[in-house]
Amino acid sequence: MNIFGATWILLKTHTQKQEMKLPFNIKGEKIMQMNCRHHTVNKVIACVLSFIFIMMAIAVPAHAEEKQVETTPSRIPLSKLEETIDAYVASYEKYTAAVSVVAIKDCETIVNKAYGYADIENQRKADTSTVFEWASISKLLVYTSVMQLVEQGKLDLETDIQEYLPEGFFKKLKYDEPITLMNLMHHNAGWEDQTAAEVFYYSENETLELGETLRRNEPKQIYKPNSIVGYSNYGVGLAGYIVEEISGQPFYEYVNQHIFEPLHMNDTSIHPTGQDHPDLAQRRNEIEGYTKDLKLIPENRVYVTFYPTGAAIGTAEDLGKFLAALMPVDDSNVLFKNRDTLNEMLSTSLYYDGTSIPRFAHGFVEMEYWVPTLMHEGNLKGFSSKLVFDPESKFGMVVMTNQSFEEIYYYGLIKEIFGDNVNSNRVTSEGGGYFQPARRAAARFTNLFTFLDITKYTKADLAKSYNVVEYNGIIEKISVTPYIDYLPVSNVKVNLIKISLIPVALAIIFSLIALIGYLIRMLLNKLYKRGNPNTNFNKYHLAINLAGVALLLNLFILQTKLRFPNYPGYSSIRINLMFNLLYVVLAVAFLGLLMYKLRKNSYSKKQKVMYIMSGLSAFILAAFVVGWNLYV
């Protein structure tokens, strides 16, 4: 019923009620006069009621429209999104180098802005044409390329990848279980991690063909496939190489032809050194990289050994084009011939152990903010990046900064736009415990440093993890991040590691004391013009203790080089590793010579004790170098 019909019913009812109130003995004239007055009153009432109903009719659609205002997942109206981002950046301006933000809704760019300085020292401002590092977001290009070839029937996600590789490609596999492309997407093929020195290099002249560098840097397989998630640059680089093998093109050429060109991403390159777009490489060199506290990181232009895993450079606007292609508004899409392939790529392919909580969607990380999202992060020397989107509402964001491991935008701004992310686990195990990341270099020279990275988590800490796997009250593993599982380390092992460092410390202290004592004796002998009572073995004794002190200094230099944000190239630490190996050779030679001399010569009891102690110290330090792989 419309508002005019309703008004007529109310008016008619009111008239009937008035007529029922009229006395029956009134003269006709009186009745006519009253009817006229009532008619006038009724007209007034009708007008008032009509006005009220009209106002209600207008108000209802307005209210409905207000409810339908489009917002971000955190309920910020899209019309105020740019204003919100501006205010957020302004509030953190003093902690910001440069940040570029792109927001996409229904394939349309609704925000594309850059803030701060690409080069603080030279006051070069960032703008929307500033070229940033994609870092690990580059991996999404690998997953997309793989799915394109799956769509064409050239790849199968569950087939053993050795069928796609040259015969005898792997030399260090430990388990017979097949490794599939799905394992590469889920980072659970079981490989140990590379060191920073193996992942990065600084000279374009060191660039190798992808297959060759993968063979040279093959890691050991330390976990059974499908059992442990340990983020693997090698694994994703291998998936990129499989794309090369199947397509017959270098990976960067394949991506140029099948992703960048169709999406008109003219300001992006994934060439290992960016030299397929020299102008773009030049623009990349115009931006500097900084730490979270805005300290300039020298030599922040690095190249990625397994380049498909992190070599892409480009503007945030271009990355926004890729993001838009991941959530098309209709069945038409550019990346795939069939929408079903895109839907498959963005569907859950791995859940957290023992749960129905999504973890990976064919390489994309699944993250629950106020809405379910897909995302990927990236960190490189001097750069952080993040891509997050909600396929349901077709809203997504790109955030790129020139600060390593920064959190204000990488986490903070994303939380502002997508809502908070809260994890909660029921943990029955009491007291927490020690845990070590599964992503570690188990047989590399940084094994020592990763063991020192063992962390103690309380029960409250465990409850806040992404997932906790327990069996009969015993924790088998936890997921502190979606990308990495953490494995328990027993208190006994932690204590043994600590105890093992004690003899090393004592050996170094002895070497220092022996060296200082020898120098003092020489000084006193010269000062008081005493004869030199030294034996012919003293020079070897002095040399091995001097080498022990030099080993300590070398280990300190090595650890300093490996510390963030240096990310050294392997060539820059090779001399340090070679010295460690040289020390082992010297220690073995000294021990052999010591045993020979003690049998052939007669020394004083004091001299014998000193020589034997020096030999024992050399043995401990050599065992330390070998045991922790500090020479390879």
GUMIPA-538518 format. One record per residue (C-alpha): residue in three letters; x, z negated, y. Coordinates in steps of 0.001 Angstrom, whole numbers, plus 500000, padded with zeros to 6 digits. Each point is the difference from the previous one (the first is absolute). Layout:
ALAXZY ...
This chain:
MET500000500000500000 ASN501368500883503454 ILE500026497658502993 PHE497012501702501648 GLY497868499521496903 ALA500941496358499939 THR499152499649503669 TRP496532501584499419 ILE499230497556497169 LEU500961497006502124 LEU497968501309502931 LYS496948500702497857 THR500156496557498426 HIS500240498376503428 THR496907501960501280 GLN497922499090496988 LYS500828496351500476 GLN498943500154503658 GLU496699501737499179 MET499191497365497401 LYS500316497325502704 LEU497270501630502294 PRO496553498190500125 PHE497046502038498692 ASN497594499077502863 ILE502083501541502838 LYS498526502930501940 GLY501351503487499329 GLU501561500328503458 LYS501998496867499501 ILE501141501318496682 MET501149503278501528 GLN501993498183502705 MET501669497813497464 ASN500761502999497790 CYS501724501696502948 ARG502075496929500695 HIS500931499692496351 HIS500872503669499865 THR502413499510502896 VAL501487496926498394 ASN500360501852496721 LYS501862502809501699 VAL502424497493501484 ILE500485498302496647 ALA500533503370498341 CYS502664500902502528 VAL501790496674499515 LEU499906500249496225 SER501154503613500099 PHE502927498987502197 ILE500922497192497599 PHE499860502277496951 ILE502016502702501773 MET502705497465500883 MET500056498817496389 ALA500265503571498757 ILE502973500581502282 ALA501658496692499139 VAL499882500378496204 PRO502100503216499824 ALA502498498514502454 HIS500418496944497809 ALA500344502157496898 GLU502619502126501698 GLU502002496888500904 LYS500084498999496352 GLN501356503414499074 VAL502970499900502391 GLU503072501199498062 THR502693497374499629 THR503333499392498338 PRO499970497957496781 SER500605496883502130 ARG496855500828502042 ILE501720501297503139 PRO497841502763501519 LEU501855503298499775 SER499211500560503670 LYS502159496942500773 LEU502744500634497452 GLU502495501531502434 GLU499383497186502464 THR500529497453497213 ILE503288501604498921 ASP501188500180503609 ALA499326496288500460 TYR501677499126496694 VAL503163501945500846 ALA500087498500503501 SER499890496476498549 TYR503075500723497848 GLU501863502257502397 LYS503100497814500214 TYR500456500185496220 THR499466503759499789 ALA502479502869499990 ALA497709502995499390 VAL496770500351498076 SER497811503035499420 VAL496380499534498881 VAL497553502588498698 ALA496418499269498945 ILE497864502503498100 LYS496226499963499519 ASP498129502731498141 CYS503058502287500225 GLU500110499614503791 THR502842498319501882 ILE498472497226502117 VAL503270498327501030 ASN503450501558500365 LYS502296497927502168 ALA503621498903500199 TYR501349496900501687 GLY503390498559500914 TYR503469501507499836 ALA501512502328497447 ASP503389499088501485 ILE500051496665501795 GLU503588500275501190 ASN499352503339501730 GLN496407499131500963 ARG498636503036498148 LYS496284499462499563 ALA498151500867496822 ASP497125502478500110 THR497782501777497500 SER502742502568499345 THR502549497328499005 VAL501348500528496486 PHE499996496956497701 GLU501100499446496409 TRP497223500054497394 ALA502219498001497630 SER498134499236496747 ILE496746501528501202 SER501832503197498973 LYS499115499055496422 LEU496385500992500675 LEU501217503599500295 VAL501439499712496491 TYR496755498641498559 THR497980502694501752 SER502331502747498748 VAL499752498676496453 MET496208499965500156 GLN499940503566501314 LEU501961501118496945 VAL497762497892497753 GLU497019501845501460 GLN501673503294499083 GLY500550498809496433 LYS503792500102500374 LEU500496496231499696 ASP498318497277497993 LEU500112496388501190 GLU500233498530496491 THR502649502339498525 ASP503552498758499405 ILE501936501196503055 GLN502925501070497797 GLU497929503061499154 TYR500297501061503665 LEU503725499220500364 PRO503144501734498753 GLU501004498924496501 GLY502140496870499885 PHE499202499089503595 PHE499983496231499366 LYS502988498068498645 LYS498995496356500519 LEU496490499617498578 LYS499642496801498011 TYR496461500354498608 ASP498389502716497888 GLU496641499776501811 PRO499300503169502011 ILE500201499974503787 THR497151501856501673 LEU499288501235503504 MET497484497172500215 ASN502861497550499398 LEU501905501584502869 MET496940499617502249 HIS499565496369498937 HIS503702499052500221 ASN499883498641496449 ALA502349502319498108 GLY502363497026499569 TRP503079500998502003 GLU502226497594501842 ASP500235500504503748 GLN502712501812501866 THR502098498215502566 ALA499661500851503666 ALA503398501682499789 GLU498694502345497301 VAL496726500791501778 PHE501471500938503394 TYR502835502117501340 TYR501108500917503512 SER501663503382499883 GLU498144503268499513 ASN503021501199498047 GLU499136497505497221 THR496641501693499343 LEU499616501093496379 GLU497383502013498152 LEU497201497647498935 GLY500462500437496254 GLU503721499347500233 THR499644496815502029 LEU497354498706497584 ARG502356500555497064 ARG502939498372501782 ASN497991496939500996 GLU497907499451496879 PRO499215496268499786 LYS499746497950496838 GLN496581499462498506 ILE499554496230499852 TYR496232499663499362 LYS497662501632497524 PRO497808502682501674 ASN496569498756501147 SER501071496338499868 ILE501477499179503413 VAL499465501445503478 GLY503312500305501825 TYR500016502328503004 SER502216502957499121 ASN501327502583502416 TYR501715501660497058 GLY496692500433498162 VAL498243501659502928 GLY503047502165500682 LEU499787501076496372 ALA496333500972500481 GLY501090502122502970 TYR502613501684497799 ILE497339500770497390 VAL498018501718502773 GLU503128502078500658 GLU500413500879496325 ILE496379501037499517 SER499498501819503315 GLY503407501676500068 GLN500508498900503617 PRO502086497280501646 PHE497670497081500628 TYR500133500331503782 GLU499083503695499786 TYR497082499228497721 VAL498679497375502429 ASN500468502313502962 GLN497972502724498312 HIS497282497925498336 ILE499506497040502347 PHE501607500354503422 GLU499058503621500722 PRO496342499766498885 LEU499591496830502093 HIS501881501479502988 MET502508497150499883 ASN502550501831502119 ASP501829496862501125 THR500916498618496587 SER502838500620497530 ILE500904498600496597 HIS503230501933499649 PRO502727497549498855 THR501675500252503415 GLY497210501608502028 GLN501982503182500500 ASP497101502304499166 HIS498726498921503463 PRO503165499582502148 ASP497950499291503128 LEU498171497229498157 ALA503287498513498762 GLN501233500012503588 ARG496870498182501181 ARG500511497430497235 ASN503500499353501348 GLU498505499147503384 ILE498362496840498659 GLU501939496854499110 GLY499235497375497376 TYR499757496255500669 THR499529496697498213 LYS496882497856500413 ASP501706498172502877 LEU500907503285501731 LYS503679500106499093 LEU501317503547499784 ILE500882501040496441 PRO503107502177500116 GLU500073503112497821 ASN496251499914499470 ARG499790503639498912 VAL500285499785496222 TYR499278502516497267 VAL498176499133496799 THR501750500770496711 PHE496735500683498116 TYR498581501663503080 PRO496360500591498935 THR499620496214500018 GLY500667499489503701 ALA501522502893501946 ALA496978501210502010 ILE500290499918503784 GLY497332500978502493 THR497460498955502578 ALA497236497497499353 GLU497548502721501048 ASP501167502192497112 LEU499730497145497559 GLY496474499549501324 LYS499224503585498914 PHE501079499134496475 LEU497878496857500147 ALA496944501986501131 ALA500450502387497056 LEU499754497027497620 MET496442499214501153 PRO498191503279500766 VAL496439499732501333 ASP498532502471497496 ASP500864501682496722 SER502423502371501668 ASN503621498848500023 VAL503409501496500566 LEU502260498129497612 PHE498149500928496815 LYS497771502799498790 ASN497531497537498506 ARG498740496840501657 ASP500051498354496575 THR503809500090500020 LEU500143498118503285 ASN497454497498498679 GLU502110499518496894 MET503181499444502011 LEU498297497351502122 SER498384498241497030 THR501429496855498422 SER502591500760497335 LEU501545496527499558 TYR498467496525500224 TYR501772496662500298 ASP500640498660496504 GLY496998498296498464 THR497703500727502941 SER497664502632501404 ILE501855499879503335 PRO501342503459500978 ARG503755500291500577 PHE500947503692500141 ALA498088503227500435 HIS502501502582498706 GLY502759498574502194 PHE497808498945502930 VAL499830496223500329 GLU496495498534499901 MET499560497197502524 GLU496919497901500677 TYR499559499252503695 TRP496428499556501225 VAL499439503250498140 PRO501876501551497066 THR502795502219501301 LEU502784502227498762 MET503387499740501654 HIS503758500374499819 GLU502799498390501943 GLY503461501158500932 ASN503219498295501110 LEU503278501654500772 LYS503012499018502031 GLY498466499427503435 PHE496471501247499221 SER496716498679498606 SER496845501989499305 LYS496578499474498482 LEU497049502199499058 VAL496647498334499199 PHE496556501516499498 ASP496510499271498743 PRO498758503063498072 GLU496422498706500146 SER499657499894503798 LYS502662502695500456 PHE501899497853502467 GLY503771499663499876 MET503074499128502029 VAL503668500857500255 VAL502475497571501550 MET503658500972500500 THR502708497923501667 ASN503753500179500530 GLN500592496428498808 SER501040498997496494 PHE497571497782498101 GLU498015499280503132 GLU496739498132499482 ILE498114500061503312 TYR498577503496499449 TYR500818500624496346 TYR497896496982499011 GLY498522498485503147 LEU498361503049501574 ILE498737501226496635 LYS498410496588499398 GLU498452500178503463 ILE498360503336499195 PHE499216499624496291 GLY499400496247499796 ASP502008497370498194 ASN501266500257496455 VAL499712496783497989 ASN501142499498496422 SER498942497126497788 ASN500915499264496390 ARG499016497197497673 VAL503285498561498732 THR499942497442497183 SER503766499646499683 GLU501268496926501802 GLY502918499806502369 GLY500735503695500557 GLY503503501152499121 TYR502850502422500650 PHE499381503766500075 GLN502125503099500361 PRO498832503440501117 ALA499777502564497222 ARG501349502495502505 ARG503672499151499674 ALA503331501536499195 ALA500627498445496590 ALA503180501919499162 ARG501272500807503475 PHE502517498256502237 THR497160498356501953 ASN498768498161496886 LEU501566496816501361 PHE498178500277503311 THR496655500674498319 PHE500450496924497797 LEU500641497962503103 ASP496644501368501217 ILE498112497839497476 THR497155498243501815 LYS498074496849499181 TYR496227500305500377 THR497657497025500123 LYS496586500014498375 ALA498479500691503440 ASP502360502960500474 LEU499004501409496616 ALA496308499694500837 LYS500561502246503027 SER501737502730497971 TYR498286503298499253 ASN499792499103496334 VAL501212497373497549 VAL500260500691496270 GLU499737496798497970 TYR499852499303496283 ASN499231496490498773 GLY501031498550503343 ILE503324501856500037 ILE500518502569502748 GLU501321503293498655 LYS500238501868503284 ILE498594500099503513 SER499424502763502507 VAL501163498856503412 THR499474503534501320 PRO498100502923498450 TYR503297501855499562 ILE501968497393498041 ASP499461497488497217 TYR501978496776500037 LEU501208498485496736 PRO500518496292499290 VAL503506498604499798 SER500435496753498084 ASN501429496914501679 VAL502767500065497385 LYS501054503521501020 VAL499870499115503699 ASN502189496954499359 LEU502417502041497869 ILE500383502507502837 LYS500722497166502404 ILE502418498368497559 SER501776503321499373 LEU500902500171503667 ILE501774496629499874 PRO503075501177498045 VAL500173503054502241 ALA500047497756503050 LEU502637497759498402 ALA502138503026499070 ILE499930501277503570 ILE500777496532501368 PHE502951499707497639 SER501296503422501079 LEU499783498932503623 ILE501760496696499333 ALA502721501660497918 LEU500575502644502657 ILE500066497509502869 GLY502228497646497994 TYR502470502769499281 LEU500153500985503665 ILE500533496365501056 ARG502838499574497481 MET501671503171501258 LEU499684498782503580 LEU501454496577499158 ASN502858501539498055 LYS500924502142502977 LEU499527497148502456 TYR502239497617498089 LYS502253502761498674 ARG499338499060496411 GLY500831502235497137 ASN497166502027498565 PRO499076498455496620 ASN497507502732499255 THR500056501730496645 ASN499856503761499503 PHE496347499578498948 ASN498996498567503357 LYS499519503415501566 TYR497356500832497368 HIS498420496609500439 LEU499863500571503753 ALA498610503532499588 ILE497082499018497749 ASN498917497162502283 LEU500294502258503027 ALA497845502544498144 GLY497416497253499254 VAL499665499169503679 ALA499787503718500809 LEU497232500329497372 LEU497969497326501788 LEU500447501813503297 ASN499070503326498391 LEU496811498557498485 PHE499031498629503393 ILE500530503428501591 LEU498002501660497210 GLN497105497580500407 THR500054500514503778 LYS499874503768499578 LEU497047499745497638 ARG498063497683502260 PHE497054501364501988 PRO499964502044502151 ASN503272501682499029 TYR498899502051496971 PRO503495501342499294 GLY500722503261498280 TYR501715499675496623 SER503094501683501407 SER500405497186502533 ILE500125497252497356 ARG501895501885497308 ILE503322498571501182 ASN498614496457499729 LEU498833500603496441 MET503325501602499094 PHE501851496931501281 ASN497843497763497792 LEU500941502147496999 LEU503658499859501044 TYR499816496216500037 VAL498746499990496408 VAL502967502170498993 LEU502424497662501821 ALA498440496935498390 VAL500376501449496497 ALA503597500989500756 PHE500776496527501359 LEU498537498274496938 GLY502033502202497667 LEU503176499417501971 LEU499306496255500223 MET499689499604496216 TYR503209501961499519 LYS501960497991502585 LEU498831496600498786 ARG501283500799496505 LYS503333501455501152 ASN500910497685502856 SER500153496264500514 TYR498237498804503136 SER499386496535501281 LYS496754498305499059 LYS498779500311503593 GLN500804503708500091 LYS498245500610496690 VAL496857498256501238 MET499966502077503196 TYR500538503287498151 ILE497359499222497385 MET497512498945502679 SER500650503244501842 GLY499420501946496781 LEU496773498112499343 SER498805500686503575 ALA500824503701499638 PHE498064500126496689 ILE496925498341501579 LEU499987502353502991 ALA500509503085497818 ALA497155498898497716 PHE497832499494503083 VAL500690503565501206 VAL499340501533496587 GLY497002497809499174 TRP498183500889503204 ASN500956503683500005 LEU501815499673503293 TYR502264502935499270 VAL497571502932499453 
